[in-house]
Amino acid sequence: MPKIRRGGYVFVTWRGDHSPRHVHVYRDGKFVLKWDLDNQKPMAGRPSRKVLELIHQLDSEGLL
């Protein structure tokens, strides 16, 4: 379970989790977003521009 902290958010993924490939995002211990990495759309929550930029950076770095 990679847990990455960046920009005041915590990004969590689980290897072997259900499809599609996705990331859970938290801030101050509270759920913010569940983002579908395969289809680039929200599964739960409402993404901010900052969170989307951070997700894109982490994904392009191979961390998600």
Secondary structure, DSSP 8 states (H G I E B T S, - for coil): --EEEETTEEEE--TT--SS-EEEEEETTEEEEEEETTTTEEEEE---HHHHHHHHHHHHTT--
